[in-house]
Amino acid sequence: MLSVPRAAKPFFSKRAVRYSSPAATGNKYKVLVVGAGTGGLTVANQIYNRFKAAGKPLNAGDIAVIDAAQYHYYQPGWTLVGAGLRPRTDFCRPLDTLIPSYISHIPENVSIFSPESSSITTDAGRDVSYDTLVVATGLQVNWNQIKGLPEALADPSSGVSSIYSFDTCEKTWENIEGLRSGNAVFTQPSGIVKCAGAPQKIMWMAWDRFRRTGRLENIKVNFYTGMPTMFSVKKYSDALDQLRVERGVGGHFQHNLIAVDPGNHRATFKKADETTIDVDYTTLHVTPPMSSLEFLKGSPIADKAGWVTVNQNTLQHVDPRFSNVFALGDCSSLPTSKTAAAITAQAPVLTENLFYYMDTGKTSVAQYDGYTSCPLLTGYGELMLAEFKYGLEPKESFGDIVDQSKSQRIFYHLKKDLFPAAYWNYMVKGKWYGNRGLLRPKW
C-alpha cells in the first residue's frame, strides 16, 4: 500500500511464520475475518468471547483471521510520534504475537470474494470457505496520486513528511524541530481520510512547539484543506476556526494538493474553480488522498466505489443473498468518520448480530448509531474531544460536565496515555468498548 520503503523490521527479531492452531491449514471456518488490523483483531476476539459467554463456546480454530501482514500498527499513535511525544516503536508489534492460540491465522491476502459460494480465494490461489464472513480490510493510502510526493517523502532534505505512514512519522518530528523560520504548510484532501481531524492535530502541535521554543514569530503556519470548513461537525468546526483565527494560522479552504516539487520546495494546489496555485514551503506536512482497496472495487460485496455495503445499523450486508457477510471499520460503507473509536462502537454491535445470525438466522436488536470520536490535539497538554454520530450530531461522553468544544488537559492524557495502553492491553484482545471502558454493551 505504501510506495515508500517499510522501516519496521530492524527492531524485531526474524521469526518463522506460525499458524495459531492446527485448524489454520483447513479450508472451512465458522467465522472468517478478512484483515488483522484494528477492526479485524477486535471483532475476532469479541466473537469468540461472545459465544463463550453464552455457554456455546467455539472450538479452537473455528475462527480464522486472514492477513499476510508481518506487523500490526496502532495508527493513532503516529500523531504522537510526529509531535515528539512517543517513539514509533511503541506503536508497532509483530502480528503473530497478537493472535491468540484459539484463533487461526492464515498469512495470506484475499484476492477474490465469492459470496455466492461463501468462499474467498487468496493471492496464493487457495480457496477458503466460511459460514460467516467479516470484512475488516481497512482502506488504502494513495501516495502516488500527488505528483512528486513519494520522492519527496524519501528525500531527507525535501522538508516533506506525513504522519500517515509508520515510515515517515518520525520525519514529521524532525522537520518540526529543525524549522527555524519560513512557511509551515499542512494539508488535508477532500474526501475520505482516516480520522479527518488528524491533519490539523499535527498542525496544532507544530504551532505550539514553535511557540514554546520561541520560533513562532519567524514561522507562518498555513492550513490548506480540500474541505469547505475546519471540521465536518459544526460545533467543533466553529471552535477550531476561532482557534485558527486567534492563533494567526492561515486558512485556505477547498484547496487540494496535486503536486510537490521538492527541489524548489513548492506545492501545487487545485482550487474549487479548477485553477491551480503554487505555494512555497519550508516544511510541508501532507495528508494524502485515500480510497477503498483496489481488490474490493468490482467485488460483488462492494459498491461501485469499493466500499463493502452493509446496513448502517446492523453491519450486515444489504444484499439478502449475502446475509452471512458483515463488515466494519474503514472498508465499510458506514456513513461515519473512519476512526479507531468508531470500531469500539461497531465491533460489539457486529458481534451481537453475527452471534444471533449464526444461532437463529436473524440479527439481534443491537444497533449502531454511527458513534465515532476524534481526539483533536490542539497543543501540548490540551485536546478537544469531538464525539458524534450519524447526521454529524454530537454524542458526547462528558458533555454534561464540560464543554467538549473547549480543549481540556484531561482529554489530552486520554489520547497520550490511556488510549495507547487500552489498545494494546484490551482492545485488540476484544475487551475494550470505547467510552464504556471494559463493560460490554448488552441488548
N, C-alpha and C positions, 0 to 999 in steps of 0.2 A: 504493500500500500504506500510505502514511503519511497521517494526517489533519492533520498539521502541515505548514506550507509548507516546500518544499525551499529550502535556502540554499546549494546547491553552486555555482551558476552564476557569481557575481560574479568569482571569481578565475581564470576561464578565458576566453579569447577565443572569440567565436562563430565556429563553423565550419559549412560545409555538410556534410551527411551524406555520407560516402563509402562506396562499396562496395569491399570488399577485393580483388575481382577481377571481371573481366567476367562470370564464371560466376554471380555473385550475382543476375543478372537472370533466371537459369534457373529451372526448376520441378522439377528432379530432381537428387538428390545421392546419392553413395555413402554418406556419413555426414552425418546432420543432427543437430546438437546444439542442444537447446532450453534456452536460458539461458546468459548470458555472465557469470555470477558466478564464484566460485572454482572450483567443480566443472566448469563448462562450459568455461572457458578452459583449465584444466589438462588435462582429458581430450582436448579437441580437438587440442591441440598434441602430447600424448603419442601419440595415434592416428597423426597424420601422421608423427611421428618413428619410430614402431614399424614402419610399412610401409617407410619409407626405410631403416631399419637392416636390414630383412630382404631388401633388394635388390628390393623391389616397390613403388617409390615411387608415391604417388598424384599425380595431376595437380593443379596449382593450381586451386582451386575445387571439387574433389571433396568436400571437407568444408565444410559451412556451419554457421555459428552464427547462431541467430535470437534476437534480443533488441532491443527498442526503447529500452532504457535509454541515456541520454546518458553516464552516469558509472559507473565501477566503483569499489567501495569495499573497502578492507581492514578488515572489521568488527572483528576482534580488536584493532585499534589504537584503537578508540573508548574502551576502558578506560583506555588511556594518556592520552588526551585528558582524560577525566574526572578523572584523577589529576594533571593538570598537567604531565605529562612530555613530551608532544609536541603540536604544533599539529595541528588536524584536517586541514589541507591536505596533511599527509604521507600521508594515507590515502584520498585520492580522486584519480582520474585520468580523463580523457576515455576512454570505452570504445574509441573507434575507434583510439586510439593504442596499444592493447594487442593488437589483432587483426592478425596478420601478413598479408602480401600473398597467401600461398598458401591462406589460409582465407577463404571468402566470408562476408560479413556481411549478414544480412537485417535491417534495422532496423524490424522489426515484432514483434508478440507473437502467440503461438498462442492461438486461441480454441477450436479443436476438434481432438481427436485421432481419427483414423480408422485404427486399426491393421489392420483387415481389408483395407484397400486400400493400406497402407503410405504414408499421407499425413497431412498436417495442413492445417488451414485457419487463416489468420491473421486478426487483427482487421480487416484491410483487405479481407478476402474473397478473398485469394489462396490457391490450393491448391498445396502443395508436396509432392512425393513423395520417397521415400528408399529405399535398400537396407537401411540400418540406422539406428536412431534411438537417441539418448542423451538422456534427460530429466534435466536438472540445473537445475530451476526454483527451487530453494530453498523457503522457506515464507513465510507471511505473519504480520505482527505485528498483533494485534487491539487497537489502541489504544481503539477505541470500546466494547469490552466492559467497560471500567471507567468508570462514570458520572463525568463531570466531568474525566476525565483529559486529553483533547485541549485543553480550555480552560485547564486548569492548566499544561500544558506551554507553551502560548503566552503565558501571563501571566508577565512578568518578576518580579513581586512574590509569586508563589504559593509559592515555595520548593520547587517540584516539578520534577524533572528525570529524565532517563534516558540511560544510555549505549547504549541500543538504537536510537538514531537519530543519524544524522550531524548532524541539525538541533539536537539537544538535548544532545549530549555535552559541548559547551563550557559549557553552563549548569550541568552537574553540578559542574564545577570551580569555577565562580563561586559556587555555593551552598556548597560545602565551604569555600572561602576566606572567604566572607562570614559564616559562622556563628560567633558568639561564645559563645552559651550556648543551652541548651534541649534539645530532643529530636530526634535524628537517626534517622530511621526508614528502613530498607532492606527492600525486599520481593522475594519470589520467588513466582510462582504454582505451583500443582500442574500436572502435565502436562508436555508437551514444550516446551522452550525452546532457543534457540541457546546452546550452551556453558553447561550448567547450573551451572557454577561462577562465571560472570561476576557474578551478582547479589551474591555476597559478596566477590568480588575488590575491587569498588569500595568496599564497606563497610570492608574491612580497610585499604585505602589512606586512606580518610577518617579512620578511627580513628587511624592512625599519624600523619597530618598534624595532627590535633588534639593528639596527644601531643607531637610535635616542636615545635609552636608554643605550647605552654603553655596550651592551651584545654580539654584533656580533662576536667579536674576540674569544669568547668562545663557539660559536654555529656554527655548519656546516649545511648549508641548502642544501638539495638534492631533485631533481625533478625526480621521476620515472614515466615514461609515456609509455603507450602501443602504442603510436603513433610513427612514424619514425622521426617526426620533432616537433618543438615547436608549430607550428600552421599550419592550412591547407592552408592558403594563403601565398605564398612565400614572398611577400613584407613584411608582418608583421612577419612571421616566422624568416626571416633573422635578422630583427631588434631585436626580442626577444632573439634570440640565441646570438647575440652580447651583449645584456644586461646581459644575463646569464653569459657569459664568463667574462665580466667586473666586475660583482659583486661576482664572485667566487662561483656561485651556480653549484652544480654537476648536470650533465645532463645524465640520464640513459634512453635510448630510447628502445622501444619495450620490455618493462618490465611491465607485468600485475600483479597486486596484486591478490593473490589467497587465502591467509590465514593470519590471525592475531593471535598472541599468546600474549594476554595482560599481562599474568603473568610474562613472560620473556621479555616483550617489544621487540618482534621480529615480523617482517613482512616477508612473503614469496612471492617471485615474480616468475612468469614463463616468460622465455625469448623466443625470436623468434625461437630458436632451440629446444624448448620444455624442456630444462633443467631448474632447479629452483635454486634460490639463496636466502639465508636468510640474512636479513638486520636488525641490531639492531637499534632501535629508542628510542629517549627520548620523543618526541612528534610526532604523526602521524596524518596527515590530509588525509582523504580518500574521493575520488570521486568514488562512487560505480558504477557498470555497470548498464545500463538501457536498456529497450526494449519496444516494444509495449505492450499494456494491454492484459492480458490473454483472456478476454472475446471477444476481437476482432480477435484473432487467430482462423482461421477456419470460420470466418464470411464471407458471400457472398460479402460483400462490401470491404473486405481487401485482401491483397496479402498473400502469404504463411508465411511471417514474421509477419503479423498482422498490417501492415500499410494500412490505407484507401487509395485506389488507385484513385487518381484524376489527371486530366490533369494539367501539371505543370504551365500552363499559365492561364487557366480559373478557376481552382479549382473545376471544375465539374467532377463527376465520369466518368471514362473512359469507363465503360460499358454502351452502349446506352440504355439498359433495365433499368438502374438506373440513368437516366439523371436528375431526381429530387433530387439527392443526391449530396451534396457538403461537403468539409472538409477543415480545415485549422489548422495550428499550429502543435504541436508536434506529434499528432496522424496520420498526413497525410504522404503520400509517397513523398512529395515535396523534391527534392534533394538539400536542402539548410540547413544551420545551424539552429537549433531549438532554437529560441530566442524570447523574447517579441518584440524586434524590427522588427523581421520578420512578426509578426502578424500585426503590424501597417501598413505594406505594403500589406499584404494578405487580411485583412478584407475589405477594400474598393473595391478591385477587386472582391472578392466573392460576396459582397453586390450588386455591379452593375450587375454582371452576373445572380445572383438569381432574382433580380428585373426584368431584361429583360426576363428571362426564364418564370417567373410567368405571365408576361404581354403578351409575344409573342410566347413562346415555344422555343425560341432560346437564346443563350448567346449574350452579347454585344461585343464591340471591346476592352473592358478592359482586359489587360494582365498583369500578374505578372511576373517580370523578375528575381525573386529569391533574391531580396534585403533582406539583413539581416545585423545586426550590433553586434559587441561585444565590449563594452566599457572596455578595458583592463586596470584596475588599475595597475600601476607599482610602486606605493608608495603613501605616504600621500602628497596630493597636486599635483599629476601628473597622467595622464591617456593617453593611446594610443587608439585612436578611430578607430577601424577596421571596415570598411564597405565594403561589397562586394555583388556580385550577382552570378547567375548561372555561372558555369565554374570557380569558385573561382577567378573571376575578380574583382578588386577593383572598387567600385562605391561610391565615397566619396562626402560628402556634403560640405567639406571645403578644398578639395584638391587643388583648385586654389589659396588658401590663405596661407595654411601651409602644411608642410609635415606630413601627418597623421600617419606615422610610427614613428614619434617622439612624446614623451609624452608632453602634454600641461596642464597647470593648468586650463584653461577654460573648457577643456573637463572633468576634474576631478569634477568640480562643476555641470556639466550636470548630471553625474552619482549620485553624492552625494545629490544634492539638487533639480534640475529641474525635473529629470525623476520620482522620487517618488511622487512629488506634481502633476505632469501632469497625472500620473497613476490614483491616487485616484480622482482627480477633473475632469478629462476629458476622459481618455482612457476607463475606464470601463463604462463610460456613452456614448461611441461611438462617442466622439468628439475630439479625438487625432489621428493625422495622421503622427506620426513619424517626419521625417525631414521636413515635410510640416507644422508642428505645428497644428493649428486649421483649416487649409484650406483643405477642402475635395477635392481629385483629381477629375477632370472632364474629360470625354472622349467624 
